[in-house]
Each structure stands twice: as C-alpha cells, then as structure tokens.
Amino acid sequence: MTNIRYDTLELVNSLLEEELVVCNLGIPSQELYAIEDRASNFYMLGSMGMVSSIALGLSLVTDKTVIALDGDGSVLMNLGSLTTVARQNPENFKWIVIDNGVYGSTGNQSTHSREGASLAQMARAAGIRDSLELTAEQDIQSVLKKRIKQRGLCFTVIKVEQGNMSTQRIPYDPIFIRNRFKTAVRGG
C-alpha cells in the first residue's frame, strides 16, 4: 500500500531497469536519492515545474524509456506542458505524478488538487489519451509495471497522503549530476 510520496518512490524504483528518470526538485529528489542513487536518475535541484519539459526533451533524443517523476504542485505550475507533451506524443515518455495535495517541499500549502482539481482529467483534456488516477487501495504496483513497460505516452497520477521522509541533501553538485546522467543516457 502506498501512503506517502516516499512509499510511491520506493515502489517506482523497484520497477526500474534501464529507464531514465527525471525527478521533481527538492524533497522528492532527496527521497529518491535516499532510496537508491542511480546514475540514470536526474535529480532536479531547482526549476520547479520543469520536470516534464526536461523529460520531454530527453525522450525526443533517445529510444530509452524516460520517466518524469513529478508532483501535483509542479504540474500545476506548468500546465502548458500537458499540451506540449500531448502534441509531441513520444512513445517512450511515462509521466508519473505523485499527488499529495500539497507543496511538500515548501511547507505543505494546499494545491488545487486537494480541492478537487483532477490532474488526470486535465491531461486527458490536453490530449494525453492514456491518463489515469490511482489510489492506495488499488494495485498500484501491477498497474505501474505494465505502464512503464508498454509503448506509448501515458500519464499516471498516484494519490497519496501528505508527508515527507526525513532525508539528507544530495551531496552532488549540479554539474556532477548532469555529467553522470549524460553518461548514463549515452549508455556509458
């Protein structure tokens, strides 16, 4: 069962093989780093709302599966990315949004998804046909495993409770993260 973002990140990480991951900034990146540091993880240290844009650009220049690990607050800050991703429609792009209803890295202020805005419906309206929302009561693991492995653009929202795991900062500087990730993208 997935209760908080950390649990979902653990689950996603357990399903990864050769996929490239671009992870939302702040605490989500710190949590993913704490779970398992992988050269094929690009940890965002700034630029809130830009995970999907970076992942989209990457998906257009590689055949590898690219996963954007995003948050509801970041998606809401860059709603235009929904139509841009839909228009490009890359078959290797998997957009996973962990929706805890708050801006978890800045003090847990409520987002509009907490008040009823549906990110999956917004994505569908923007043109991402394969958009769905999952809750902790559903078999998230089997659904995610299938969605990560299938070809075709998909947008998956996973509703979780608010809460941050206590983690340390990522000890790498942005240049190291970029260079290590570039090597992983190239297959090195």
Helices and strands as residue ranges (DSSP letters): H 5-15, E 20-23, H 27-35, E 41-43, H 51-59, E 66-71, H 72-77, H 80-88, E 93-99, E 102-103, E 109-110, G 112-115, H 119-126, E 131-134, H 140-149, E 154-159, H 174-185
